[in-house]
Amino acid sequence: MPRTIGGISGALQGSRRAQFFAELLEAQQGPELDSVLNAWWGRAMLDTDPDRDRIRAAAEAGTLPTTSMQDVRRRRQEFGGQ
């Protein structure tokens, strides 16, 4: 999904879309607007995930699998990243 106003609003439903537009209309151009778009893009991505209910429940229960930064760095190095 594009990280644009249209992409984000198209992925959100009902009151979440209205809340997105309310925050968007209050944000000033620049870092504040970028922050609103970034936050809502993440929420919109979760809304479009077919496993969203399972992921949300696991996050709320504290059982969502996590990865340490050390593991992320190691995996990046294994795959030729930095």
Residue pairs with C-beta under 8 A, 6 or more apart in sequence:
1 7
1 8
1 10
1 11
1 41
1 44
1 45
1 48
3 37
3 38
3 41
4 37
5 24
5 37
7 41
7 44
8 20
8 37
8 40
8 41
8 44
9 17
9 20
9 21
11 44
11 45
11 47
11 48
12 20
12 40
12 43
12 44
12 47
13 47
16 43
16 47
20 36
20 40
20 43
20 44
23 36
23 40
24 33
24 36
24 37
24 40
27 33
27 35
27 36
46 52
46 55
46 56
49 55
55 64
58 64
58 65
76 82
